[in-house]
């Protein structure tokens, strides 16, 4: 199936213990460019997140946003620094001896000293965190890919319509080319007869001139290659997959053939169709930039 490079995906779940939301969006990019914003506690999982997303995405500039709230109680614990308390107690004792004052140190007084008692967050269970996070990222990625597929199908239908129109233009140029030669031959004969009046004209001389003219304006090879590129692009669109770069190359080749056809055109109708071809090819190239 065909995928667009633009997309959006979101996943959110709330339990008694936590709330996690994962949101991702993308725009066009030549390669895969992942930009992840998440809480610091998830930084250790960045490599795993990138590896996981590569299973779903090949190209595009991806912005991933992760928010996490922990509702569990008992997250914090009290830490007692015994060695620091001993230093405070020793310092108080020295002060009492030095200044000949009572040492009325109590546990409650000592506890108020800086860093003797402190609150710390208990270490997270990394395995549990990854289970929660990986589910959120995968669900958001699936939602994201679905939007890409929907948009990709719309792009596919639009491109197929443009390619069919291009085939019609090619068919017109192919049909028109023999008539151009015949019209040139007739005009050339009439002109020579007018200049030479009643003098006889060798048919071989006229035929030679027509052949030279035909060689200058012949676009048979360009039309054959252009049709081949169009049919190849249609087959690749039908097959789907990550074909954006291949289609871009084919579009460049199409444009080259259209340019050559326009440069050879010595007929108003062919020129108009060649210009229409170039216009459609440019539209196709613009749309292809949106394909993964």
C-alpha positions in Angstrom: 0.0 0.0 0.0 1.0 3.6 -0.6 1.8 5.9 2.3 1.9 9.7 2.5 4.7 11.3 4.4 2.3 13.5 6.3 0.4 12.0 9.2 -0.8 12.2 12.8 -1.2 9.7 15.5 -2.1 9.8 19.2 -2.5 7.4 22.1 -3.6 8.1 25.6 -4.4 5.8 28.5 -5.2 6.5 32.2 -5.1 4.0 35.0 -5.1 4.3 38.8 -1.3 4.2 38.7 -0.4 6.4 35.7 -1.4 8.5 32.7 0.6 8.4 29.5 0.0 10.2 26.2 2.0 9.8 23.1 1.5 12.1 20.1 3.3 12.1 16.8 3.1 14.1 13.6 5.1 14.2 10.4 5.9 16.3 7.4 7.9 15.7 4.2 11.6 14.9 4.5 14.1 13.2 2.2 15.2 10.8 5.0 13.9 9.7 8.4 14.4 12.5 10.9 13.1 11.7 14.4 12.7 14.4 17.0 11.7 13.1 20.4 10.5 15.2 23.4 9.8 13.3 26.6 10.4 13.3 30.4 13.9 12.9 31.6 13.1 9.5 33.2 12.5 8.1 29.7 15.8 9.3 28.2 17.4 5.9 28.7 14.8 4.5 26.3 15.5 6.8 23.4 17.5 4.3 21.3 14.8 1.7 21.9 12.1 4.1 20.8 13.9 5.0 17.6 14.4 1.3 16.8 10.7 0.7 17.4 9.5 3.5 15.2 11.7 2.4 12.3 9.5 -0.7 12.1 6.6 1.6 11.1 8.2 4.6 9.3 10.9 4.8 6.6 10.9 8.5 5.7 9.7 11.9 7.0 10.4 14.5 9.6 8.7 13.0 12.7 8.0 14.9 15.9 7.2 12.6 18.9 5.8 14.0 22.1 5.5 11.8 25.3 3.9 12.9 28.5 3.7 10.8 31.7 2.1 11.2 35.1 2.7 8.8 38.0 -0.3 8.6 40.4 1.2 6.0 42.8 1.7 7.0 46.4 4.9 6.2 48.3 6.9 7.4 45.4 9.2 9.4 47.8 11.2 8.1 50.6 13.1 9.7 53.5 16.8 9.4 53.5 18.9 9.7 56.7 22.5 10.7 56.3 24.1 9.2 59.4 27.6 10.2 58.7 26.6 13.8 58.2 24.6 13.8 61.4 27.6 12.5 63.3 29.7 15.3 62.0 27.1 17.8 63.1 27.0 16.2 66.6 30.8 16.3 66.9 30.9 20.0 65.8 28.2 20.9 68.4 30.2 19.1 71.1 33.4 21.0 70.1 31.5 24.3 70.2 30.0 23.6 73.7 33.5 22.7 75.0 35.2 25.7 73.3 32.7 28.3 74.5 31.8 26.6 77.8 28.1 26.4 77.0 25.7 23.5 77.5 25.4 21.0 74.7 21.6 20.7 74.5 21.6 18.8 71.2 18.5 16.6 70.7 17.5 14.4 67.8 14.9 16.9 66.6 17.4 19.7 66.5 19.9 17.5 64.7 17.2 16.5 62.2 16.7 20.1 61.2 20.3 20.4 60.1 20.7 20.7 56.3 20.9 17.4 54.4 20.6 15.2 57.5 17.2 14.2 56.4 16.2 14.5 52.7 13.4 13.3 50.5 14.3 11.1 47.5 12.3 9.5 44.8 12.4 5.8 44.8 14.1 4.3 41.7 11.7 3.4 38.9 11.2 -0.1 37.7 12.7 0.3 34.2 11.1 -2.9 32.8 7.7 -1.7 33.9 8.3 1.7 32.5 9.3 0.3 29.1 6.3 -1.9 29.0 4.1 1.1 29.5 6.0 3.3 27.1 6.4 0.8 24.3 2.7 0.1 24.2 2.0 3.9 24.0 4.5 4.4 21.2 3.3 1.4 19.2 -0.4 2.4 19.5 0.4 6.0 18.4 2.5 4.7 15.5 -0.3 2.4 14.3 -2.7 5.3 14.4 -0.1 7.5 12.6 0.4 4.9 9.9 -3.4 4.6 9.3 -3.6 8.3 8.5 -0.6 8.0 6.2 -2.3 5.1 4.4 -5.5 7.0 4.0 -3.7 10.1 2.6 -1.5 7.8 0.5 -4.6 6.3 -1.2 -5.9 9.7 -2.1 -2.4 10.6 -3.5 -2.4 7.4 -5.5 -5.8 8.1 -7.1 -4.8 11.7 -8.0 -1.5 10.5 -9.5 -3.2 7.8 -11.6 -5.6 10.4 -13.0 -2.8 12.6 -14.0 -0.8 9.8 -15.6 -3.9 8.7 -17.6 -4.2 12.3 -18.9 -0.5 12.3 -19.8 -1.1 9.1 -21.9 -3.8 10.9 -23.7 -1.4 13.8 -24.5 1.2 11.3 -25.7 -1.3 9.5 -27.9 -2.3 12.8 -29.5 1.3 13.7 -30.3 1.9 10.3 -31.8 -1.2 10.6 -34.0 -0.4 14.2 -35.0 3.2 13.5 -36.1 2.5 11.7 -39.4 0.0 14.4 -40.4 2.6 17.1 -39.7 4.9 15.5 -42.3 2.2 15.2 -44.8 1.2 18.9 -44.3 4.9 19.9 -44.6 5.3 17.8 -47.8 2.2 19.4 -49.4 3.2 23.0 -48.4 6.8 22.4 -49.7 5.5 21.0 -53.0 3.1 23.9 -53.4 5.8 26.5 -52.6 8.3 25.0 -55.0 5.8 24.8 -57.8 4.8 28.4 -57.2 8.5 29.5 -57.4 9.3 27.4 -60.5 5.9 27.9 -62.2 5.6 25.1 -64.8 9.0 23.6 -64.3 8.9 19.9 -63.3 10.1 18.9 -59.9 11.9 15.7 -59.1 9.9 13.7 -56.5 13.1 12.5 -55.0 14.2 16.0 -54.1 10.9 16.6 -52.3 11.2 13.3 -50.5 14.8 14.0 -49.4 13.7 17.4 -48.0 10.8 15.8 -46.1 13.1 13.1 -44.7 15.5 15.8 -43.3 12.6 17.7 -41.8 11.1 14.5 -40.3 14.4 13.7 -38.7 14.5 17.1 -37.0 11.0 16.9 -35.6 10.7 13.2 -34.9 9.7 12.5 -31.3 9.0 8.7 -31.6 11.8 7.8 -29.2 10.7 10.4 -26.7 7.1 9.2 -26.8 8.1 5.6 -26.4 10.3 6.3 -23.4 7.7 8.6 -21.9 4.9 6.0 -22.2 7.3 3.5 -20.7 8.0 5.8 -17.7 4.3 6.4 -17.2 3.4 2.8 -17.3 6.2 2.0 -14.9 5.0 4.6 -12.5 1.5 3.3 -12.6 2.7 -0.2 -11.8 4.8 1.0 -8.8 1.8 3.0 -7.5 -0.3 -0.2 -7.7 2.4 -2.2 -5.9 2.8 0.4 -3.2 5.5 0.4 -0.5 8.2 3.0 0.1 8.6 4.2 -3.5 8.8 7.9 -3.2 12.4 8.2 -4.3 11.9 5.9 -7.3 8.9 7.9 -8.4 10.8 11.1 -8.1 13.5 9.7 -10.4 10.9 8.6 -13.0 9.3 12.0 -12.9 12.7 13.6 -13.7 13.1 11.3 -16.7 9.5 12.2 -17.9 10.4 15.8 -17.7 13.5 15.3 -19.8 11.5 13.6 -22.5 8.9 16.3 -22.4 11.5 19.0 -22.7 13.1 17.3 -25.8 9.6 16.9 -27.4 8.9 20.6 -26.9 12.3 21.6 -28.3 11.6 19.6 -31.4 8.0 20.7 -31.9 7.5 22.7 -35.0 3.7 22.5 -34.8 1.4 24.6 -32.7 -0.8 21.7 -31.6 2.2 19.5 -30.6 3.7 22.5 -28.8 0.5 23.0 -26.8 0.4 19.3 -25.8 4.1 19.2 -24.9 3.5 22.2 -22.6 0.5 20.4 -21.1 2.7 17.4 -20.5 5.3 19.5 -18.7 2.6 21.0 -16.6 1.2 17.7 -15.6 4.7 16.2 -14.9 5.4 19.1 -12.6 2.1 18.5 -10.7 3.1 14.8 -10.4 6.5 15.7 -9.1 4.9 17.9 -6.4 2.6 15.2 -5.3 5.4 12.6 -5.3 7.2 14.7 -2.7 4.4 13.7 -0.3 5.0 9.9 -0.8 7.1 7.9 1.6 
